[in-house]
Amino acid sequence: MTFADWAEYFRANQNHLAELSWDDTHRLTDRERRAAGRSLQHFQRGESSEGHHLYHHAQASHDADYLAAMRLFIAEEQGHAQVLGRFLDMQGLPRLRACFTDDVFRWLRRFSGWEHTIRLLLTAEIIAAVYYRALYYATYSGLLQQICLRIMRDEQQHIAFQCSTLRYLRPRRSGLGWWLSQQLHCALMIGTTAVVWVCYNRTLWAGGMGPVGFAASVAQEWGRAQALLRASAAAVTGPRNGFAHLGGTNLPALGQ
């Protein structure tokens, strides 16, 4: 997988959010609002980053293909924020200007180098892949379920994209340096999982995930990301052939 392949994939995927059922008349019930409203507001805020720090690292790489792929990746994340924001507007839920968990990740990225910025982003993508699956099952809104399905598929590819970047960066580190980064990243993943459970367990419970199930789902996504990191570039199936199975969750069909 080359960064040129990733840029091609993101270009081909640019219009995947165009055909959503915005005429869906379902209004979130009081139960759905209590279960998912707050977390949905927070995750919408998290998707809305302008990506200046990421883009700075991409420019510093002096790799035109990576820069193009990163620009398209950031645009895709902003597309998520736009459709989630529109859904919040339709449901009368205010968009947030800030939230604690997003502020912490933005602050950490601001003081991180290229590799650790990608590791922070990969952590968020893994959590998001699990969260949107829970949200899918926590609502009766056909429109919100469509949005969740598309974002889940995107998150699977995003995880693989970040792993491609880390594989590219690995030769720049000593064996010990890489091992230490992996241990710190694992600790970050565990801590983030705990914080997300404390903050958003209403949505996770409503989506059929207790604390053990949520932790197990995150661990499964983490394990698959580690498998991608261990794989050689030639062994990783690229977007042209599809690798949704590498991203983690068993997704419902788009028509559901």
Buried (B, 14 or more C-beta within 10 A) or exposed (E): BBBBBBBBBBEEBEEEBEEBBEEBEBEBEEEBBEBBBBBBBBBBBBBBBEBEBBBEBBEEBEBEBBBBBBBBBBEBBBBBBBBBBBBBEBBEBEBBEEBEBBEEBBEBBEEBEBBBBBBBBBBBBBBBBBBBBBBBBBBEBBBBBBBBBBBBBBBBBBBBBBBBBBBBBBEEBEEEEBEEBBEEBEEBBBEBBEBBBEBBBBBBBBBEBEBEBBBEBBBBBBEBBBEBBEBEEEEBBBBEEEBBEBBBBEBBEEEE
